[in-house]
Amino acid sequence: MSLASQTKAPHRIPSVALIGFLAVTFLITWGLIGFYVLAPETASARFGEISGSHPFFFLATWAPAISAFALVLYYSGTAGLRAFLTRLFLWRVSIGWVGFILIVIPLVFVAGSLIKNGPVLAPIPPEGASAMIAILFMMLFLGPIEEFGWRGVAQPILQRHMAPIWAGILIGMIWGFWHLPAFFLSGTVFAGWNFLPFFVGNIVLAVLVTPIFNAARGSLLWPMLFHWQLINPFWPDAQPWDTWILVAVAAVVVWWNRDTMFTRAGAVTEVLPPMATSVARPAE
């Protein structure tokens, strides 16, 4: 019988579930995007031209979240899903990390843009600032939703078996590789980018968000806001300099947090909050 039918306190999510999470995530994204890459004329004729606003693009982007929700429902039922979603409301974190997300990350983009003689902020489109604000809020429902999967499921499970620094690097590599099909897809922003800096950038970003995630005790709120800053349309195009600046920033952050980044002690290792797994059976 599927565990999804249980109504008692949810069971702990086993480590082996990570395999299923990754399989479903890649199947959805690579399946949808791969269709447009391998058979663009057929795909466009049946479902319309792909773009950043196409429903399939949203679905492909939401794949980590879809996989995470399905996994939690399968192993822990609706009680588990409710417990999982409470991680959105874990807001307590040091003011230093809040400043890092709200101030340091934007400054990286500004500095990267200025290095290549670019603007301080992205140019306002002809439609005006209101269009930028609309895009900003639309972005809230794109990249940040991925965090239900990467930080919601993958990070805590990996931290059961390795130090946070290595979990962050591994997730960053998977995260970057997951984006690969989009670089062969015309009609999206990825088509004009170089994959190598992007791949390195994903690793660096996954490492940077790791101490924030653990300091906030598994919060999904702060990783989502961090991710939102990365795709904020007001920040200028700073590639590839933003990546290299972030490498330097990550080196400082890792050194500053070396006492927690290189040990599993204190790392978040549960997909569901501890109070939700108090009656859980052993699931390793």
Secondary structure, DSSP 8 states (H G I E B T S, - for coil): --GGG--SS-----TTHHHHHHHHHHHHHHHHHHHHHHSHHHHHHHH----TTSHHHHHHHTHHHHHHHHHHHHHHHHHHHHHHHGGGG-----HHHHHIIIIIHHHHHHHHHHHTT--SS----TT-HHHHHHHHHHHTTSGGGGHHHIIIIIHHHHTTTS-HHHHHHHHHHHHHHHTGGGGG-TTSGGGGS-HHHHHHHHHHHHHHHHHHHHHTTS-SHHHHHHHHHHT-TTS---TTHHHHHHHHHHHHHHHHTHHHHT--TT----SS-GGGGTT-----
